[in-house]
Amino acid sequence: MRTTTRRELLGTAAATGAALWLPAPARAARTVRTDVAVIGAGLAGLTAARRLVRAGRDVLVLEARDRVGGRTLNHDLGGGVIAEVGGQFVGPTQDRLLALARAMGVGTFKTYNEGDNVLFVGGRRSTYKATPGLSDDPDFQELTFALLKLDPMAAAVPVAAPWRARRAAEWDRRSFGAWADAELSRPGARAILTAATRALWGTEPEEVSLLYALFYVAAAGDEREPGSIVRLLTTPGGAQDSRFVGGSQRIAIEVARRLGSRVVLSAPVARIERVRGGVRVVARGVEVRARRAVVAVPPVLAARIAFSPALPAVKRAVLRAAVPGALLKYEAVYDRPFWRDAGLSGQAVSDMGPANTTFDNTPPGGAPGIVLAFVGGREARAAKPGDLAAHRDAFAANLVTYFGDQAAQPTDFFEMDWTAEPWTRGCPVGHFGTRRLRTLGPALRAAVGRLHFAGTETATYWNGYMDGAVRSGERAADEVLAARS
């Protein structure tokens, strides 16, 4: 069995086509004049650039990495087989992402969801039908009844302004964990909730505010369908319903291909100055003079850019308050998806770490068999960086417990530690702890003069997801187009 190193994993971006836009070797900074500078070539920045170009604006996109796609990344296993190590799932009401994928010629296929799911809590293993995804386990049932109470609360939270909810102050003072402690009497139910929270935000329930959690539920919908906890957490008909043929990074690669030389890679932005009549953006190897700029990087990275004059205090505070999740993805490869032969879906939820949540990540052709795990929150922070052998062995032990002895010897193992990526610093989303969202939230997506802000953290619907990133890029582009100068 081989183990793929992080260096090899990141190198596969070139194999999937992202290296088409690698810049020339570093030389003295050149100056480029354009209408709009876009900082970040993830889905938010590329969507903004595409929309602006289609409206006739001249655009230059500056990306710190040597690839496009941001928090989406394909890992090439060879033979045309792709495994996603970043954002990957898409589901109903994620309309803008699906529309962009269609425009780029990227299709979808259903996440494998046949047979039984595995629940492992308190040392006891049980199974339940993947559809409808409801277990008669008493821990699972208690949690289900508690979570359904979130929907009417979330319905009172405006997705465009959660801080305006009537009970916003009360909910923002309380952590999601404190709410769970009051609602759940069974330790097993609380453990399942913790497992879900680690996958959802890369954090512990105590580390997000109840207001933020309710906003996240409210955001799991669109303008026609209100958000719901069921849509957020389930596979069929939910946020994990489908995957993209060829991997989700293909969407960003195709957008960038069409933008061509407007995308500059390996150009991290160090400084943004607001000057008379426009902005001056200083990046490695290039200086951009533009009328406006779209900052489309995670808040934790935007906070590290030197702005002159300085951003307003509340803007600086909100960028620092959006704490990136701690999330790793482990993936084990087998010759075939053997768990399917045993009538298992490949999905497991467990209170045993490090792999609290798993999915079948097998490509649409049915081979090789791949299981992915979300390792988040406390489990991610406890994982020794770079110790791939220990991570592989711990993951394989989890999989043996969930799916049987055949899981003991994967043919390959690879992982993605998003906390170790300097141009990401965490995944899947920057979240808010108590006493932050109500007071600081209004500043998150607000423009500052000629500076506009995008990124999934600024989205209304599907905040924290690829669809939210696309929506935020469209909104930022529309702000630029609506401006008088």
C-alpha positions as CSV (number, residue, x, y, z in Angstrom):
1,M,0.0,0.0,0.0
2,R,1.3,3.4,-0.8
3,T,0.6,6.7,1.0
4,T,0.4,9.9,-0.9
5,T,2.3,12.8,0.5
6,R,0.9,16.3,0.8
7,R,3.5,17.5,-1.7
8,E,2.4,14.9,-4.2
9,L,-1.3,15.7,-3.6
10,L,-0.8,19.4,-4.3
11,G,1.2,18.5,-7.4
12,T,-1.8,16.7,-8.9
13,A,-3.4,20.1,-9.6
14,A,-1.1,20.4,-12.6
15,A,-2.2,17.0,-13.8
16,T,-5.9,18.2,-13.8
17,G,-5.1,21.2,-15.9
18,A,-4.7,24.0,-13.3
19,A,-1.1,24.6,-14.5
20,L,-2.2,26.0,-17.8
21,W,-2.0,29.5,-16.3
22,L,1.3,29.3,-14.5
23,P,3.0,32.7,-14.8
24,A,6.5,33.3,-16.1
25,P,9.4,33.2,-13.6
26,A,9.5,36.1,-11.2
27,R,10.9,39.3,-12.5
28,A,10.6,43.0,-11.7
29,A,7.0,44.0,-11.0
30,R,5.0,45.0,-14.1
31,T,2.1,47.5,-13.9
32,V,-1.3,46.6,-15.4
33,R,-4.2,48.9,-15.7
34,T,-7.7,47.4,-15.7
35,D,-11.3,48.2,-14.7
36,V,-11.5,45.7,-11.9
37,A,-8.9,43.8,-9.9
38,V,-10.2,40.5,-8.4
39,I,-8.2,39.0,-5.6
40,G,-8.6,35.2,-5.4
41,A,-9.3,32.6,-8.1
42,G,-11.6,30.4,-6.1
43,L,-15.3,30.0,-7.2
44,A,-16.2,33.4,-5.8
45,G,-13.5,35.4,-7.5
46,L,-13.8,33.6,-10.8
47,T,-17.5,34.0,-10.8
48,A,-17.2,37.7,-10.2
49,A,-14.6,38.0,-13.0
50,R,-16.7,36.0,-15.4
51,R,-19.8,38.1,-14.7
52,L,-17.8,41.4,-15.1
53,V,-16.2,40.3,-18.4
54,R,-19.6,39.2,-19.8
55,A,-20.8,42.8,-18.9
56,G,-17.9,44.3,-20.9
57,R,-15.5,45.1,-18.1
58,D,-11.8,44.6,-18.2
59,V,-10.7,42.4,-15.4
60,L,-7.5,40.9,-13.9
61,V,-7.6,38.1,-11.4
62,L,-4.7,37.7,-8.9
63,E,-4.3,34.3,-7.3
64,A,-1.7,33.4,-4.6
65,R,-1.5,29.7,-5.5
66,D,-0.2,28.1,-8.6
67,R,-3.7,26.8,-9.3
68,V,-7.3,27.9,-9.4
69,G,-10.2,26.6,-7.4
70,G,-9.6,27.9,-3.9
71,R,-11.1,25.4,-1.4
72,T,-11.9,22.9,-4.2
73,L,-9.1,20.6,-5.3
74,N,-9.0,17.4,-7.4
75,H,-6.6,14.6,-6.7
76,D,-5.7,12.6,-9.8
77,L,-5.4,8.9,-9.1
78,G,-4.5,8.1,-12.7
79,G,-6.5,6.5,-15.5
80,G,-9.0,9.3,-15.5
81,V,-10.0,8.7,-11.9
82,I,-10.5,11.8,-9.7
83,A,-11.1,12.1,-6.0
84,E,-12.1,15.4,-4.5
85,V,-10.1,16.6,-1.4
86,G,-11.9,19.9,-1.0
87,G,-15.6,20.9,-1.4
88,Q,-17.4,18.4,-3.5
89,F,-21.1,17.9,-2.8
90,V,-24.0,19.7,-4.4
91,G,-27.8,19.4,-3.9
92,P,-31.2,20.8,-4.6
93,T,-31.6,24.6,-4.2
94,Q,-27.9,25.1,-4.9
95,D,-29.1,26.8,-8.0
96,R,-26.2,29.1,-8.8
97,L,-23.5,26.5,-8.6
98,L,-25.5,24.1,-10.7
99,A,-26.1,26.8,-13.3
100,L,-22.4,27.6,-13.5
101,A,-21.5,24.0,-13.8
102,R,-23.9,23.5,-16.7
103,A,-22.5,26.6,-18.4
104,M,-19.0,25.1,-18.1
105,G,-20.1,21.7,-19.3
106,V,-19.6,19.9,-16.0
107,G,-22.2,17.3,-15.2
108,T,-23.3,15.7,-11.9
109,F,-23.9,12.2,-10.6
110,K,-25.6,10.9,-7.5
111,T,-23.6,10.3,-4.3
112,Y,-23.8,6.6,-3.6
113,N,-26.7,6.1,-1.1
114,E,-27.8,2.5,-1.4
115,G,-28.1,-0.1,1.4
116,D,-27.5,0.7,5.0
117,N,-25.7,3.4,6.9
118,V,-23.6,2.6,9.9
119,L,-24.0,4.2,13.4
120,F,-21.3,3.6,16.0
121,V,-21.9,5.2,19.4
122,G,-20.9,4.1,22.8
123,G,-19.0,1.1,21.5
124,R,-22.2,-0.3,19.8
125,R,-22.5,-0.7,16.1
126,S,-25.9,-0.6,14.4
127,T,-27.2,0.0,10.8
128,Y,-30.2,1.7,9.3
129,K,-31.5,2.3,5.8
130,A,-29.7,5.0,3.9
131,T,-33.0,6.0,2.5
132,P,-34.8,7.6,4.3
133,G,-31.8,7.9,6.6
134,L,-33.7,7.5,9.9
135,S,-32.5,5.1,12.6
136,D,-34.6,3.6,15.5
137,D,-31.5,3.9,17.7
138,P,-32.7,5.9,20.8
139,D,-29.7,8.2,20.6
140,F,-30.3,9.0,17.0
141,Q,-34.0,9.5,17.6
142,E,-33.5,11.9,20.5
143,L,-31.1,13.9,18.4
144,T,-33.5,13.9,15.4
145,F,-36.4,15.2,17.5
146,A,-34.2,18.0,18.9
147,L,-32.8,19.1,15.6
148,L,-36.2,19.4,14.1
149,K,-36.9,22.2,16.6
150,L,-34.3,24.2,14.8
151,D,-36.4,24.8,11.7
152,P,-39.1,27.1,13.2
153,M,-36.3,29.0,15.0
154,A,-34.3,29.3,11.8
155,A,-37.4,30.5,9.9
156,A,-37.3,33.6,12.1
157,V,-33.7,34.4,11.0
158,P,-33.4,36.6,7.8
159,V,-30.7,35.1,5.6
160,A,-29.5,38.5,4.4
161,A,-29.4,39.9,8.0
162,P,-29.5,37.3,10.7
163,W,-28.5,40.0,13.2
164,R,-32.0,41.5,12.7
165,A,-33.8,38.4,14.1
166,R,-36.0,39.3,17.0
167,R,-34.1,37.0,19.4
168,A,-30.7,37.6,17.8
169,A,-29.1,39.0,21.0
170,E,-30.3,36.0,23.1
171,W,-29.3,33.4,20.5
172,D,-25.9,35.0,19.8
173,R,-25.0,35.0,23.6
174,R,-25.6,31.2,23.6
175,S,-23.5,28.6,22.0
176,F,-24.9,25.8,19.9
177,G,-23.4,23.4,22.4
178,A,-25.2,25.0,25.3
179,W,-28.5,24.6,23.3
180,A,-27.7,21.0,22.7
181,D,-26.9,20.3,26.3
182,A,-30.3,21.7,27.3
183,E,-32.1,19.6,24.6
184,L,-30.3,16.3,24.8
185,S,-30.3,14.0,27.8
186,R,-28.5,11.0,26.2
187,P,-24.7,11.2,25.9
188,G,-24.9,9.3,22.7
189,A,-27.2,11.8,21.1
190,R,-24.8,14.6,22.1
191,A,-21.9,12.6,20.6
192,I,-23.6,12.3,17.3
193,L,-24.3,16.0,17.2
194,T,-20.6,16.7,17.9
195,A,-19.7,14.4,15.0
196,A,-22.0,16.3,12.6
197,T,-20.7,19.7,13.8
198,R,-17.1,18.7,13.2
199,A,-18.0,17.8,9.6
200,L,-20.2,20.8,9.1
201,W,-18.0,23.6,10.4
202,G,-14.7,21.9,11.4
203,T,-15.3,22.8,15.0
204,E,-17.0,21.8,18.2
205,P,-20.6,22.7,19.1
206,E,-19.4,25.0,21.9
207,E,-17.4,27.1,19.4
208,V,-20.3,28.4,17.3
209,S,-23.1,30.6,18.5
210,L,-26.7,29.4,18.3
211,L,-27.5,32.4,16.1
212,Y,-24.9,31.3,13.6
213,A,-26.1,27.8,13.6
214,L,-29.7,28.9,13.0
215,F,-28.5,31.2,10.2
216,Y,-26.7,28.2,8.6
217,V,-30.0,26.2,8.7
218,A,-31.9,29.1,7.3
219,A,-29.3,29.4,4.5
220,A,-29.8,25.8,3.4
221,G,-32.4,26.7,0.7
222,D,-33.0,29.4,-1.9
223,E,-35.5,32.2,-2.7
224,R,-38.3,29.7,-3.2
225,E,-37.5,26.9,-0.7
226,P,-36.8,27.9,3.0
227,G,-33.7,26.3,4.6
228,S,-34.1,23.2,6.7
229,I,-31.9,21.1,8.9
230,V,-32.9,18.0,7.0
231,R,-31.7,19.5,3.7
232,L,-28.5,20.6,5.4
233,L,-27.5,17.2,6.8
234,T,-29.0,14.5,4.5
235,T,-27.7,12.9,1.3
236,P,-30.6,12.2,-1.1
237,G,-32.4,15.5,-1.7
238,G,-29.9,17.3,0.6
239,A,-26.6,19.1,0.6
240,Q,-24.7,15.8,-0.1
241,D,-27.1,14.7,-2.9
242,S,-24.6,14.7,-5.9
243,R,-21.1,15.1,-7.0
244,F,-19.5,16.6,-10.1
245,V,-18.2,14.4,-13.0
246,G,-14.4,14.9,-13.1
247,G,-14.4,16.6,-9.7
248,S,-15.6,19.9,-8.4
249,Q,-12.4,21.8,-9.3
250,R,-13.2,21.3,-12.9
251,I,-15.7,24.1,-12.7
252,A,-13.1,26.6,-11.6
253,I,-10.6,25.3,-14.2
254,E,-13.2,25.7,-17.0
255,V,-14.0,29.3,-15.9
256,A,-10.3,30.2,-15.7
257,R,-9.7,28.6,-19.1
258,R,-12.3,30.9,-20.6
259,L,-10.8,34.0,-18.8
260,G,-7.4,33.0,-20.2
261,S,-4.6,35.5,-19.5
262,R,-6.9,37.6,-17.3
263,V,-6.0,35.1,-14.5
264,V,-2.5,35.5,-13.0
265,L,-1.2,32.7,-10.7
266,S,1.5,32.7,-8.0
267,A,0.7,36.4,-7.4
268,P,-0.2,36.8,-3.7
269,V,-1.5,40.2,-2.9
270,A,0.3,42.1,-0.1
271,R,-1.2,45.5,-0.2
272,I,-4.3,47.3,-1.4
273,E,-4.4,51.1,-1.5
274,R,-7.4,53.2,-2.1
275,V,-6.2,56.1,-4.2
276,R,-7.9,58.9,-6.0
277,G,-10.2,57.5,-8.6
278,G,-9.4,53.9,-8.0
279,V,-7.3,51.3,-6.2
280,R,-3.7,50.2,-6.4
281,V,-3.1,46.5,-5.7
282,V,0.4,45.3,-5.0
283,A,1.1,41.6,-5.6
284,R,4.1,39.5,-6.3
285,G,5.5,40.4,-9.7
286,V,2.6,42.7,-10.6
287,E,1.1,46.0,-9.6
288,V,-2.5,46.6,-10.7
289,R,-4.2,50.0,-11.1
290,A,-7.9,49.5,-11.2
291,R,-11.1,51.5,-10.7
292,R,-12.4,49.0,-8.2
293,A,-11.4,45.7,-6.6
294,V,-13.2,42.6,-5.5
295,V,-11.6,40.9,-2.5
296,A,-12.6,37.2,-2.9
297,V,-10.5,35.4,-0.3
298,P,-11.5,33.9,3.0
299,P,-11.8,36.4,5.8
300,V,-8.7,35.1,7.6
301,L,-6.7,35.9,4.5
302,A,-8.3,39.2,3.8
303,A,-7.4,40.2,7.3
304,R,-3.7,39.7,6.5
305,I,-3.7,42.1,3.5
306,A,-2.3,45.6,4.3
307,F,-5.0,48.1,3.4
308,S,-4.2,51.8,3.0
309,P,-6.0,53.6,4.4
310,A,-6.9,51.0,7.0
311,L,-10.2,49.3,6.8
312,P,-12.8,50.6,9.3
313,A,-12.4,49.0,12.7
314,V,-15.6,47.0,12.5
315,K,-14.5,45.5,9.1
316,R,-11.2,44.5,10.5
317,A,-12.9,43.0,13.6
318,V,-15.4,40.9,11.5
319,L,-12.6,39.5,9.3
320,R,-10.7,38.4,12.4
321,A,-13.9,37.0,14.1
322,A,-14.7,34.6,11.2
323,V,-12.6,31.7,12.5
324,P,-11.7,29.1,9.9
325,G,-12.7,25.6,10.7
326,A,-10.1,22.9,11.4
327,L,-10.8,20.2,8.9
328,L,-8.9,17.4,7.2
329,K,-10.1,14.9,4.6
330,Y,-8.8,11.4,4.8
331,E,-9.4,9.1,1.8
332,A,-8.7,5.3,1.6
333,V,-8.6,3.6,-1.8
334,Y,-9.5,-0.1,-2.4
335,D,-9.6,-2.2,-5.6
336,R,-13.4,-2.1,-5.4
337,P,-16.1,-0.7,-3.1
338,F,-16.4,-4.0,-1.1
339,W,-18.8,-2.5,1.4
340,R,-21.4,-2.3,-1.3
341,D,-21.3,-6.2,-1.5
342,A,-22.3,-6.3,2.2
343,G,-25.2,-3.9,1.5
344,L,-23.6,-0.9,3.1
345,S,-23.7,2.7,1.7
346,G,-20.2,3.7,2.9
347,Q,-21.7,6.3,5.1
348,A,-21.0,6.2,8.8
349,V,-21.5,8.4,11.8
350,S,-19.5,7.7,14.9
351,D,-18.3,9.0,18.2
352,M,-15.0,7.3,17.6
353,G,-12.2,9.3,16.1
354,P,-10.6,10.4,14.1
355,A,-13.1,9.6,11.4
356,N,-16.5,10.7,12.8
357,T,-18.2,10.9,9.5
358,T,-17.6,8.9,6.2
359,F,-19.0,8.8,2.7
360,D,-18.5,6.5,-0.3
361,N,-16.3,8.6,-2.7
362,T,-16.0,6.1,-5.5
363,P,-16.0,7.5,-9.0
364,P,-19.1,7.0,-11.2
365,G,-17.5,4.1,-13.0
366,G,-17.6,2.1,-9.8
367,A,-13.9,1.5,-9.3
368,P,-11.6,1.9,-7.5
369,G,-13.5,2.0,-4.2
370,I,-12.9,5.1,-2.2
371,V,-14.0,6.1,1.3
372,L,-13.6,9.6,2.5
373,A,-13.8,10.9,6.1
374,F,-14.2,14.4,7.5
375,V,-11.8,14.8,10.4
376,G,-12.8,18.0,12.1
377,G,-12.7,20.1,15.2
378,R,-10.9,18.6,18.1
379,E,-10.0,15.5,16.1
380,A,-8.3,17.6,13.4
381,R,-6.4,19.6,16.0
382,A,-5.2,16.4,17.7
383,A,-3.9,14.9,14.4
384,K,-0.1,15.2,14.3
385,P,0.7,17.2,11.2
386,G,2.3,15.2,8.4
387,D,2.2,11.8,10.2
388,L,0.6,10.1,7.3
389,A,1.3,6.6,8.5
390,A,-0.4,7.1,11.8
391,H,-3.3,8.9,10.2
392,R,-3.7,6.0,7.7
393,D,-3.6,3.4,10.4
394,A,-6.1,5.2,12.6
395,F,-8.5,5.7,9.7
396,A,-8.2,2.0,8.6
397,A,-9.0,1.0,12.2
398,N,-12.1,3.1,12.0
399,L,-13.2,1.6,8.7
400,V,-12.7,-1.9,10.0
401,T,-15.1,-1.1,12.8
402,Y,-17.6,0.4,10.4
403,F,-17.3,-1.8,7.3
404,G,-15.4,-5.0,8.2
405,D,-12.0,-6.5,8.0
406,Q,-11.5,-5.9,4.2
407,A,-11.0,-2.2,5.1
408,A,-7.7,-3.0,7.0
409,Q,-5.4,-2.8,3.9
410,P,-6.2,0.1,1.5
411,T,-4.1,0.2,-1.6
412,D,-3.6,3.9,-1.2
413,F,-4.2,6.6,1.4
414,F,-4.1,10.3,1.0
415,E,-5.2,13.3,3.0
416,M,-5.7,17.0,2.7
417,D,-5.0,19.2,5.7
418,W,-6.6,22.5,4.9
419,T,-5.3,24.1,8.1
420,A,-1.8,23.7,6.8
421,E,-2.5,25.5,3.5
422,P,-1.1,29.0,3.8
423,W,-3.6,30.4,1.3
424,T,-6.6,28.8,3.0
425,R,-5.7,28.4,6.7
426,G,-8.8,26.2,7.4
427,C,-12.0,24.7,6.0
428,P,-14.8,24.4,5.3
429,V,-15.8,28.0,6.4
430,G,-15.0,30.8,8.7
431,H,-17.6,30.5,11.5
432,F,-18.7,32.8,14.3
433,G,-18.5,32.1,18.0
434,T,-20.8,33.7,20.6
435,R,-21.3,37.5,20.7
436,R,-19.8,38.1,17.3
437,L,-22.4,37.7,14.5
438,R,-25.0,40.1,15.8
439,T,-22.6,43.0,16.3
440,L,-20.0,42.4,13.6
441,G,-22.0,40.6,11.0
442,P,-23.4,43.6,9.1
443,A,-19.8,44.6,8.2
444,L,-18.9,41.3,6.6
445,R,-20.2,41.8,3.0
446,A,-20.3,45.6,3.1
447,A,-18.2,47.4,0.5
448,V,-15.6,49.9,1.7
449,G,-15.4,52.6,-0.9
450,R,-14.2,51.0,-4.1
451,L,-13.5,47.7,-2.4
452,H,-16.1,44.9,-2.6
453,F,-16.0,41.7,-0.7
454,A,-16.9,38.2,-1.8
455,G,-16.4,34.6,-0.6
456,T,-18.7,32.0,0.7
457,E,-18.6,33.5,4.2
458,T,-20.4,36.6,2.8
459,A,-23.2,34.6,1.1
460,T,-26.8,34.6,2.1
461,Y,-28.1,31.2,0.8
462,W,-25.7,28.3,1.2
463,N,-23.2,30.2,3.2
464,G,-20.1,28.0,3.6
465,Y,-20.8,26.0,0.5
466,M,-19.6,26.2,-3.2
467,D,-23.0,27.6,-4.1
468,G,-22.6,30.4,-1.6
469,A,-19.2,31.2,-3.1
470,V,-20.8,31.5,-6.6
471,R,-23.7,33.6,-5.2
472,S,-21.2,35.9,-3.4
473,G,-19.2,36.4,-6.6
474,E,-22.3,37.3,-8.6
475,R,-23.4,39.8,-5.9
476,A,-20.0,41.5,-5.7
477,A,-19.9,41.8,-9.5
478,D,-23.4,43.3,-9.5
479,E,-22.2,45.9,-6.9
480,V,-19.4,46.9,-9.2
481,L,-21.7,47.1,-12.2
482,A,-24.1,49.3,-10.3
483,A,-21.4,51.7,-9.2
484,R,-21.3,55.1,-10.9
485,S,-17.5,55.0,-11.4
